[in-house]
């Protein structure tokens, strides 16, 4: 009996020792900062690093707070976003002076970004990519005679503006940014994108419930494409994406929405929920200048499936996407 108890205790101890570590937890001191953006900005993260805290894991813990359930994420609050970015920056910075310099550079760049965005969305003529595309979307929104389409197209233009913020370059940076300054700027851009996507999702859900889809025969291809784009970017609300997919599948048969758009949405939902995709539209960089699709339902039939929705061969698509992987380092 004693031997059995000893073995049982030993087994229990081994189980505890081999159990994977739980998710990182914020300390009470840091939890307070999730409710106070100004305090999060002025906290001494370098001192916390000096105490031996795992700042990278703590930054991850802040990010994980936004997961509501398997289908839904919320946006980080301003305070959470500041806290996450500051923890990550302090974890990566070589010294306190660089940490502070990066903070100042990112703050200045953000001010220029806000002003530039207002300039573009205000109807400025932009000749050079990537923002010439956004300027054209703004022009089309202003030219729309239907109020519903005008609102939709205006929202889609802002969606595209923010996503091109990662390519802003000289529009926001007076000098080439350090990795730390860029990371801070992109953290704020990510939150801006999340908030815009959430606002657009809420608006589009109500709009579609009241008026139905933007049928091509009624509204034209532009509004249909814009509504699809906003649905694609509703990744924090998979339930809504599934509702729209069910709405669009019969409309694709009637050519009231582009079949390729429905295919992209199908793949987006599949990959986002951990399932193989059907058409190979979703992928990632696997090496420098090499893009590869996420797992496929049926690799042997993927080109036939793509052809059925007016998409070209997967190899051609991959060759087109390779350029987005030029800077990939693994």
ChimeraX attribute file (.defattr): number of C-alpha atoms within 10 A of each C-alpha:
attribute: neighborCount
match mode: 1-to-1
recipient: residues
	/A:1	6
	/A:2	7
	/A:3	8
	/A:4	9
	/A:5	10
	/A:6	11
	/A:7	12
	/A:8	12
	/A:9	12
	/A:10	12
	/A:11	12
	/A:12	12
	/A:13	12
	/A:14	11
	/A:15	11
	/A:16	11
	/A:17	10
	/A:18	9
	/A:19	9
	/A:20	8
	/A:21	8
	/A:22	6
	/A:23	11
	/A:24	15
	/A:25	16
	/A:26	16
	/A:27	9
	/A:28	8
	/A:29	8
	/A:30	17
	/A:31	14
	/A:32	14
	/A:33	19
	/A:34	22
	/A:35	15
	/A:36	16
	/A:37	17
	/A:38	13
	/A:39	16
	/A:40	24
	/A:41	16
	/A:42	10
	/A:43	14
	/A:44	13
	/A:45	22
	/A:46	20
	/A:47	12
	/A:48	15
	/A:49	14
	/A:50	8
	/A:51	9
	/A:52	8
	/A:53	14
	/A:54	14
	/A:55	21
	/A:56	16
	/A:57	17
	/A:58	22
	/A:59	24
	/A:60	17
	/A:61	16
	/A:62	23
	/A:63	17
	/A:64	15
	/A:65	15
	/A:66	16
	/A:67	14
	/A:68	11
	/A:69	8
	/A:70	10
	/A:71	14
	/A:72	15
	/A:73	18
	/A:74	15
	/A:75	21
	/A:76	23
	/A:77	16
	/A:78	18
	/A:79	18
	/A:80	24
	/A:81	22
	/A:82	25
	/A:83	30
	/A:84	24
	/A:85	23
	/A:86	25
	/A:87	24
	/A:88	23
	/A:89	26
	/A:90	24
	/A:91	22
	/A:92	14
	/A:93	16
	/A:94	11
	/A:95	11
	/A:96	13
	/A:97	10
	/A:98	16
	/A:99	20
	/A:100	16
	/A:101	14
	/A:102	23
	/A:103	21
	/A:104	14
	/A:105	20
	/A:106	23
	/A:107	16
	/A:108	15
	/A:109	24
	/A:110	19
	/A:111	11
	/A:112	17
	/A:113	20
	/A:114	11
	/A:115	12
	/A:116	16
	/A:117	17
	/A:118	13
	/A:119	14
	/A:120	20
	/A:121	17
	/A:122	12
	/A:123	15
	/A:124	16
	/A:125	15
	/A:126	15
	/A:127	11
	/A:128	9
	/A:129	12
	/A:130	15
	/A:131	21
	/A:132	16
	/A:133	17
	/A:134	24
	/A:135	25
	/A:136	18
	/A:137	24
	/A:138	25
	/A:139	19
	/A:140	17
	/A:141	23
	/A:142	16
	/A:143	12
	/A:144	16
	/A:145	10
	/A:146	10
	/A:147	11
	/A:148	14
	/A:149	23
	/A:150	18
	/A:151	16
	/A:152	23
	/A:153	26
	/A:154	19
	/A:155	24
	/A:156	25
	/A:157	23
	/A:158	22
	/A:159	22
	/A:160	19
	/A:161	24
	/A:162	20
	/A:163	14
	/A:164	16
	/A:165	20
	/A:166	13
	/A:167	13
	/A:168	18
	/A:169	13
	/A:170	11
	/A:171	15
	/A:172	21
	/A:173	18
	/A:174	12
	/A:175	10
	/A:176	10
	/A:177	17
	/A:178	13
	/A:179	13
	/A:180	24
	/A:181	23
	/A:182	18
	/A:183	18
	/A:184	26
	/A:185	25
	/A:186	17
	/A:187	17
	/A:188	18
	/A:189	19
	/A:190	19
	/A:191	17
	/A:192	18
	/A:193	21
	/A:194	22
	/A:195	16
	/A:196	21
	/A:197	25
	/A:198	21
	/A:199	13
	/A:200	21
	/A:201	23
	/A:202	14
	/A:203	14
	/A:204	20
	/A:205	16
	/A:206	11
	/A:207	14
	/A:208	14
	/A:209	9
	/A:210	9
	/A:211	9
	/A:212	11
	/A:213	22
	/A:214	23
	/A:215	19
	/A:216	18
	/A:217	12
	/A:218	11
	/A:219	15
	/A:220	14
	/A:221	15
	/A:222	17
	/A:223	24
	/A:224	23
	/A:225	18
	/A:226	21
	/A:227	22
	/A:228	25
	/A:229	17
	/A:230	22
	/A:231	23
	/A:232	22
	/A:233	20
	/A:234	23
	/A:235	21
	/A:236	22
	/A:237	19
	/A:238	21
	/A:239	14
	/A:240	19
	/A:241	24
	/A:242	16
	/A:243	11
	/A:244	20
	/A:245	20
	/A:246	13
	/A:247	15
	/A:248	23
	/A:249	18
	/A:250	14
	/A:251	18
	/A:252	18
	/A:253	11
	/A:254	14
	/A:255	13
	/A:256	21
	/A:257	24
	/A:258	22
	/A:259	21
	/A:260	18
	/A:261	21
	/A:262	23
	/A:263	24
	/A:264	21
	/A:265	22
	/A:266	22
	/A:267	23
	/A:268	23
	/A:269	21
	/A:270	20
	/A:271	19
	/A:272	16
	/A:273	12
	/A:274	10
	/A:275	15
	/A:276	17
	/A:277	26
	/A:278	25
	/A:279	28
	/A:280	29
	/A:281	23
	/A:282	21
	/A:283	17
	/A:284	14
	/A:285	20
	/A:286	15
	/A:287	15
	/A:288	15
	/A:289	16
	/A:290	18
	/A:291	23
	/A:292	21
	/A:293	17
	/A:294	18
	/A:295	17
	/A:296	20
	/A:297	15
	/A:298	14
	/A:299	15
	/A:300	9
	/A:301	12
	/A:302	18
	/A:303	18
	/A:304	16
	/A:305	19
	/A:306	20
	/A:307	14
	/A:308	14
	/A:309	17
	/A:310	14
	/A:311	19
	/A:312	14
	/A:313	16
	/A:314	20
	/A:315	12
	/A:316	10
	/A:317	16
	/A:318	17
	/A:319	13
	/A:320	12
	/A:321	18
	/A:322	18
	/A:323	14
	/A:324	14
	/A:325	17
	/A:326	14
	/A:327	11
	/A:328	13
	/A:329	10
	/A:330	7
